[in-house]
Amino acid sequence: MKDGETTAVHGRHLSDHPTAPAPEPGATTTSSASTSTLAAPGATRKGFRPEVQGLRALAVLMVVTYHIWFDRVSGGVDIFLLISAFLMTLTFVRKADRGAPFALLAHWVHLFKRLLPAVVVVLIGTITASLLFLPKARWSMVLKQSWASLFYFQNWLLASESVDYYADTSVASPLQHFWSLSIQGQVFILWPLLFLAASLVAKSIHLRFQTVAAVIFGALFVASLAFSIYQTDANQSYTYFDTRARLWEFALGTLLALVLPYVKLPKAAAVAAGWIGLAGMLSVGYLVDVEGEFPGFVALWPLVAAALIITAGQTGSRFGADRLLSWGPLVKMGDLSYALYLWHWPVLVIYLVYRGQDAVGPVAGLAIIGLSLILAYFTTRFVERPLRSLPRVEASRVRSLAVIAVCVTLVSVSVASVQWTMRAQAQALASQSDTQNPGAYSLLPGFVDRSTGDSPPLPDLGSLDAEWGVLGEKCVGEHIPVENDRAVRGCSFTPAEGTPAKEILVIGDSHTEQWLEPIELMAQRNNYQVTALLLGGCSNGTESDNRSEACNTFNDAATDYALRMKPDVVFTMATISHKATTAEREVSGIAEASKILGEAGIPVIGMRDNPRFEFNMINCVEEYGPDAAECTFPVSEKLAATAPVPSVQETGGALRFMDLTDLICPAGICSPVVGNVYVYLDDNHLTISYTGTTLPQFEERFHAALG
């Protein structure tokens, strides 16, 4: 990953998640014998288990306080997943016991009619606040994740970004906490189907529904837990968001609901179980790196703790943990847990980014919690609860579907409208680039500035995702890498018309990729063919301990490809700069790789790396302005006095060095904007809007290097 994990927000960590809205009367009932004991204060509804509602409230308060003050993930997400499956299972067990139809369509309509209104309020509120308080460079991320949150695939988006070198994860999205809600929404679709399958099998072989369900979910528990343990060890950052690796947590909640009627704990054992569970629940976030180790077997800790609390139930003892969990204010807080979870993370993230802080103190933290509670109360009181209890809506599936449709439409129209406006602004800005945004052309001798001085720099900050170099077509025909060679998955090219005057092969990482724009423009002017083999974070060279196994394999395959295709020249990077010092170094193995190609008659052009920084240059411009001292550095503080490139003897004369530092840092000063074009995309990559404007000098020096 680039300079930070997916879960970081100025050093903070990824959010946990609560279960669905507070259950309606009777929803937290159970047939466990433990519920027949003395009711705790506040248990006024038949079968209502206030300690489960208090457990929800305590878990969400854990989530909130861990995020705001302790900079850790609490493990509360896992508890909520278990509770949601536990409650859902009780619903279908009661239907099976009564012989009532499962009516899955009605169930799903009722469920999402309850879930979506609060989601819509939070999404629209977060989008609005992001447009007001977040840098424009962050808007496109928020909008993209709004779609993912609305349609319950946020976890898969974050999973893909966790292993995507090009995903900017330096600051968390105010919507990334929807990853767990997305997993829950997917399970809310899957679980009823599994319950229906269990019911049909039970009827066909004349067994009890609970027995068949226990077998199905027991098998799912074992399979998912095994998958989770293996994948967490192999690729934890991706597995953290993987629905498949979380199914066992839901399955454990289902199994708990199925076996609980047969568990009868003595009072002393129930009291002990409750307190042990509560201690385990509260301590896991302090003692375990939840974010770095879950969801493997370590996630059993909070789940077993919650299961002990639920199994203990209402102990009838004034010393039981259920007396605390049944405390009136805590039970009432359970009603707000869903909305509180939805609101606290965007409030926290937007505050941190707007204030440019890494952490909040006691007073600011209390203010964030207070604002989140107020927003949660109003969302629950005036949105969620009325739509849940209106008889006309509840009694009509058509009206319930209408509520869902309105929710989806409100967010879709809002997001699409903002995205359309941003695209229109970007197109309008690009249309006047010839006169208003000359970029490196402004450095050419005899340049005449025709700009008016009132146009913003290019690229438009809402279009930064398009600032990665790309060739127009996937490799076809003879240009496809060897079919059984999976090391080279990404091969793209720009064809020439007829027979190409030259064939250029580009090999390397994202710092090589950022020069594809002038290479492609040069190719179009000279009828060259360009092919690119790229792997993010993988500089080109022979095998090295400094590289991952995947990178070494990629480089071996790329060299074999070059020897087979025999291009006129290979373009790659020759040096790697350092963010904090002038410790620029030669790319590992570039001399050996160049010599191998040179012996086959293939010259190599090695580009000098651009300076790197310890902060995002575009964010610096948004905060301080394009000419601020905070955003500029002498190139002498960023690159070595002499480029560390291999000698002619080391490469057999195959490596030809190319240096455009004078265009990146004109007059020896590295600044974020040159010729009204952003030079840098982030802290170390150049924008293709700028590299494209280096075309005249790039072409001249490329041909000079090639001879």
C-alpha positions, -999 to 999 in steps of 0.1 A, spaced: 0 0 0 11 36 -5 20 55 26 -7 44 49 -33 17 53 -69 18 41 -81 23 77 -60 54 85 -74 88 90 -45 110 101 -34 80 121 -68 69 133 -83 36 126 -112 20 109 -147 20 123 -167 -8 139 -204 -12 133 -237 -17 152 -265 -39 143 -298 -28 127 -322 -4 143 -335 -12 178 -359 -41 178 -395 -36 182 -414 -50 213 -407 -87 216 -379 -87 191 -353 -95 217 -372 -124 232 -358 -159 237 -371 -192 249 -341 -196 272 -350 -207 307 -328 -179 320 -354 -153 310 -379 -166 335 -360 -152 364 -366 -119 381 -369 -92 355 -345 -64 357 -357 -28 360 -373 -15 329 -383 -49 316 -420 -40 312 -427 -59 279 -434 -96 279 -403 -116 268 -383 -84 264 -346 -88 273 -333 -54 284 -298 -68 289 -295 -75 252 -306 -39 244 -281 -27 270 -254 -49 255 -261 -31 221 -258 3 238 -226 -6 257 -211 -20 225 -218 12 205 -205 34 232 -173 13 232 -170 18 194 -175 55 197 -151 61 226 -124 38 212 -125 57 179 -126 92 194 -101 89 223 -81 57 221 -73 56 184 -81 18 183 -108 -5 170 -128 -20 198 -141 -53 185 -176 -41 189 -184 -47 152 -181 -85 158 -205 -83 188 -231 -65 167 -228 -91 139 -235 -118 163 -264 -100 179 -280 -93 145 -279 -129 135 -291 -140 169 -322 -118 167 -329 -127 131 -327 -164 139 -352 -160 167 -377 -145 143 -375 -174 119 -375 -200 146 -408 -185 159 -422 -187 124 -411 -223 120 -426 -232 154 -459 -217 144 -459 -232 110 -461 -197 95 -447 -190 60 -414 -174 59 -426 -148 34 -391 -137 24 -401 -109 1 -422 -93 28 -394 -99 53 -368 -81 31 -391 -52 23 -399 -47 60 -363 -49 69 -348 -25 43 -377 -2 48 -365 1 84 -328 3 76 -326 27 46 -343 59 60 -316 66 85 -289 56 60 -303 82 36 -303 110 62 -267 102 71 -255 99 35 -271 132 24 -259 149 56 -223 136 51 -222 145 14 -234 180 23 -208 184 51 -181 170 28 -188 196 2 -187 223 28 -157 212 49 -135 187 31 -109 196 5 -123 192 -31 -97 165 -38 -117 143 -14 -151 149 -29 -149 122 -56 -140 96 -29 -170 105 -8 -193 103 -38 -180 70 -50 -184 55 -15 -219 70 -13 -230 46 -41 -212 17 -24 -228 25 10 -263 29 -5 -262 -4 -23 -244 -24 4 -211 -31 -13 -188 -7 6 -169 -36 21 -159 -49 -13 -148 -15 -25 -126 -11 6 -113 -46 1 -102 -39 -34 -86 -6 -24 -67 -23 5 -47 -42 -21 -48 -15 -48 -15 4 -50 -32 33 -67 -59 38 -42 -53 69 -21 -58 57 15 -39 85 33 -71 99 48 -102 79 57 -135 84 41 -163 97 64 -183 68 49 -160 39 53 -177 27 84 -205 15 61 -183 -15 52 -197 -35 81 -233 -24 74 -227 -36 38 -217 -71 51 -247 -71 73 -270 -62 44 -256 -90 23 -262 -114 52 -297 -101 56 -303 -113 21 -285 -147 24 -296 -158 58 -334 -160 51 -326 -180 20 -306 -205 42 -335 -206 67 -359 -214 38 -336 -241 26 -334 -256 61 -372 -255 64 -377 -273 30 -351 -299 39 -366 -304 73 -400 -310 58 -387 -334 32 -368 -356 56 -392 -351 86 -368 -335 110 -372 -304 132 -363 -271 116 -339 -263 144 -320 -295 138 -315 -290 101 -306 -253 106 -280 -262 132 -264 -286 107 -264 -260 79 -251 -231 100 -227 -254 119 -211 -264 86 -211 -227 74 -194 -217 107 -166 -243 103 -160 -235 66 -161 -197 71 -139 -198 102 -113 -220 84 -113 -196 54 -111 -166 77 -81 -180 96 -62 -189 64 -70 -157 46 -63 -135 76 -28 -149 77 -23 -147 40 -39 -112 33 -53 -96 64 -60 -62 49 -83 -77 23 -98 -103 45 -109 -77 71 -136 -65 46 -143 -99 30 -179 -111 36 -169 -147 34 -144 -143 62 -172 -128 84 -200 -153 78 -189 -175 107 -195 -146 131 -231 -145 120 -233 -183 121 -222 -183 157 -251 -159 166 -275 -182 148 -261 -213 165 -264 -195 199 -301 -188 192 -307 -224 183 -291 -240 213 -300 -214 239 -334 -230 248 -315 -261 259 -290 -242 281 -299 -238 318 -272 -222 339 -274 -222 377 -277 -187 391 -241 -185 404 -228 -198 370 -250 -173 352 -237 -144 373 -201 -155 367 -207 -159 329 -222 -124 327 -193 -107 343 -166 -128 325 -183 -119 292 -185 -82 301 -149 -81 311 -139 -99 279 -160 -76 258 -145 -44 274 -109 -55 273 -104 -70 238 -98 -36 222 -71 -28 248 -53 -61 247 -56 -71 211 -48 -54 178 -83 -58 165 -76 -40 132 -44 -59 125 -55 -94 136 -92 -98 129 -113 -115 116 -93 -148 122 -97 -170 152 -88 -140 175 -123 -126 168 -137 -155 189 -127 -134 219 -155 -107 217 -180 -132 202 -176 -157 231 -178 -128 255 -211 -116 240 -224 -151 239 -217 -155 276 -236 -124 284 -266 -135 263 -265 -170 278 -264 -156 313 -296 -137 305 -315 -122 334 -299 -139 364 -323 -127 391 -293 -116 412 -286 -81 422 -249 -89 416 -254 -100 380 -239 -81 350 -275 -80 336 -284 -54 364 -259 -30 348 -269 -38 312 -306 -34 322 -300 1 336 -328 23 322 -306 50 304 -284 23 289 -315 4 276 -328 37 261 -294 43 245 -299 9 228 -327 25 208 -302 51 194 -274 26 188 -280 23 150 -282 60 144 -254 68 168 -231 45 149 -241 59 116 -234 95 127 -203 94 150 -178 83 123 -185 110 97 -187 137 124 -153 125 137 -136 122 103 -149 156 90 -138 173 122 -103 159 120 -98 166 83 -113 201 86 -91 210 116 -60 193 102 -56 173 134 -46 137 141 -65 133 173 -91 150 195 -88 160 231 -113 154 259 -134 185 252 -135 181 215 -143 144 219 -172 152 242 -185 177 217 -183 151 189 -201 126 210 -227 152 220 -233 162 184 -235 126 173 -261 119 200 -282 148 190 -281 138 154 -289 102 164 -318 112 185 -334 134 158 -328 107 131 -344 81 153 -372 102 166 -383 119 134 -372 95 106 -366 60 117 -393 55 143 -422 71 124 -415 51 93 -412 20 113 -445 24 132 -468 41 107 -497 16 104 -505 26 68 -469 20 57 -464 -11 78 -496 -27 65 -489 -22 28 -461 -38 10 -465 -13 -19 -461 16 5 -431 0 21 -416 -5 -13 -423 32 -21 -404 42 10 -374 21 -2 -377 36 -37 -378 72 -23 -348 65 -2 -328 51 -31 -339 80 -54 -330 107 -29 -294 96 -26 -290 86 -62 -302 119 -75 -281 138 -50 -249 119 -58 -254 118 -95 -262 156 -96 -230 165 -78 -209 141 -100 -225 156 -131 -217 191 -120 -181 182 -112 -176 166 -146 -191 196 -163 -167 219 -144 -138 197 -152 -146 197 -189 -151 235 -189 -117 239 -172 -100 215 -196 -114 232 -227 -94 264 -220 -62 247 -210 -43 258 -241 -43 294 -230 -50 292 -192 -29 261 -182 3 259 -201 22 238 -175 57 230 -186 52 248 -219 56 280 -198 93 270 -193 101 269 -230 123 297 -245 101 324 -261 69 314 -243 42 341 -244 18 339 -215 -18 344 -228 -36 334 -196 -59 358 -178 -47 347 -144 -82 339 -130 -85 303 -140 -79 275 -114 -50 251 -120 -55 218 -139 -65 191 -132 -98 198 -116 -96 184 -81 -127 164 -86 -111 144 -114 -79 132 -98 -88 96 -103 -81 102 -140 -45 114 -134 -29 80 -137 -12 72 -170 -30 47 -192 -28 33 -227 -59 30 -248 -61 -7 -256 -54 -41 -240 -27 -61 -257 -39 -83 -285 -25 -109 -309 13 -114 -307 15 -86 -280 -4 -107 -254 20 -120 -228 25 -158 -228 -9 -173 -219 3 -194 -190 23 -165 -176 1 -150 -150 28 -127 -137 20 -101 -163 -17 -95 -160 -18 -58 -171 -5 -53 -206 -18 -23 -226 -7 -7 -258 -12 21 -283 -9 8 -319 7 27 -347 -8 31 -382 5 3 -404 41 -5 -397 54 14 -367 85 36 -370 96 23 -336 83 0 -309 86 13 -273 82 -11 -243 75 6 -209 82 -16 -179 80 -6 -142 59 9 -114 37 39 -110 66 63 -114 72 48 -148 35 49 -155 32 87 -149 53 93 -181 30 73 -203 12 106 -212 42 122 -230 53 88 -244 19 83 -260 17 118 -273 52 114 -288 42 81 -303 12 96 -320 34 123 -335 60 98 -348 39 67 -356 55 47 -328 38 17 -311 39 17 -273 33 -13 -250 32 -10 -212 38 -37 -186 32 -22 -152 29 -33 -116 23 -7 -88 51 -5 -63 74 -27 -84 105 -10 -99 121 -28 -128 153 -48 -123 166 -83 -117 157 -103 -86 163 -85 -53 156 -91 -17 142 -55 -16 112 -66 -37 83 -89 -30 81 -123 -45 53 -111 -68 74 -82 -80 104 -104 -87 82 -128 -106 67 -99 -126 101 -85 -135 114 -119 -147 83 -123 -169 86 -87 -182 122 -93 -192 112 -125 -210 85 -106 -228 110 -79 -239 134 -105 -252 106 -122 -271 91 -89 -286 125 -72 -292 113 -36 -291 134 -7 -303 138 6 -267 127 -2 -232 117 28 -210 119 24 -172 131 42 -140 168 43 -131 167 59 -96 144 61 -66 142 93 -45 135 96 -8 108 116 9 127 130 37 163 132 26 186 134 -5 192 96 -2 184 90 -38 195 56 -49 199 34 -80 170 11 -87 180 -24 -74 191 -47 -103 186 -21 -130 222 -24 -142 219 -62 -146 185 -60 -162 197 -34 -187 228 -55 -195 206 -85 -203 185 -65 -226 215 -47 -241 231 -81 -250 199 -88 -270 203 -55 -289 176 -37 -269 187 -3 -255 172 9 -222 162 45 -213 163 50 -175 144 81 -162 156 99 -131 130 98 -103 111 129 -93 114 144 -59 91 130 -32 76 148 -2 63 140 33 29 155 27 3 156 -1 11 186 -23 -24 192 -35 -37 192 1 -9 217 9 -21 240 -19 -57 238 -7 -46 247 28 -19 273 22 -20 283 -15 1 274 -45 30 298 -36 32 291 1 66 284 16 51 253 33 46 237 -1 80 245 -18 115 230 -14 149 234 -30 156 204 -52 189 202 -35 170 190 -4 152 162 -23 177 147 -48 213 138 -47 238 162 -62 247 137 -88 222 111 -100 232 76 -88 230 57 -121 250 26 -131 282 31 -151 286 23 -187 307 -7 -177 280 -21 -154 253 -20 -181 275 -27 -212 264 7 -225 228 -4 -227 213 21 -202 208 56 -215 200 81 -187 172 107 -190 166 136 -166 137 161 -166 142 174 -130 146 210 -144 110 208 -157 96 193 -124 116 218 -102 123 248 -125 151 271 -113 159 245 -87 127 250 -67 101 222 -64 66 238 -61 32 222 -64 20 243 -94 39 252 -126 23 271 -154 -11 269 -136 -10 230 -136 -6 209 -106 27 191 -108 20 166 -81 -10 142 -77 -1 134 -41 32 133 -21 52 115 -47 34 110 -81 32 135 -109 -1 144 -126 -4 133 -162 -18 168 -168 17 181 -161 38 154 -176 18 158 -208 30 194 -210 66 183 -209 62 167 -244 86 190 -264 114 185 -240 106 149 -233 106 140 -270 139 159 -276 157 142 -247 142 108 -254 155 109 -289 189 123 -278 192 94 -252 183 69 -279 208 84 -303 
